[in-house]
């Protein structure tokens, strides 16, 4: 049986990308650099720091119109497949490793 993997929905990600959300996320994660939050938001995978039940509360505070059931969504089979594939390195990265 396959385990269901959940990620943030596009609607929730859009709420978290708003300028007023970043200070709340920085405070929650105890981070001082906004770039770290930007990398968290760009990396929407099942085991990311954003997959925390308390992030749902931040979304609900900033956007009470977003239904609770719409904050997380199940990953599609295609997303899971690309997540499980090994990352391809470019020729430049390979050259750097050989030097």
C-alpha positions, 0 to 999 in steps of 0.5 A: 500500500502506498503512503499518501504524501501531502504538500501545501496547496497552491492557495496556501503557498500564495498566502505564505508568499505574501509580504506579511506572512514572511515575518510570521514564518521567520518568527515561527522557524526562528530564522533571521534571513528571508532567503531561507523562507524563500527557499522553504516556499520554493521547496514544497515537498512532503518532509519540508519544514513547511509541512508543519501543523502550525503553518496551517494556523499561520495560513488561517490567521492571514487568510481566514477565507481559505478552508482548512481542508484546502491548505494541504493537498495530496501529491499527484503520482507525477509529482511523486515520480519526479521527487523519487528520481535522482537529480541530474547534474549538469556538465559544469557541476561534473567538471567542478567535481573532477577538478 
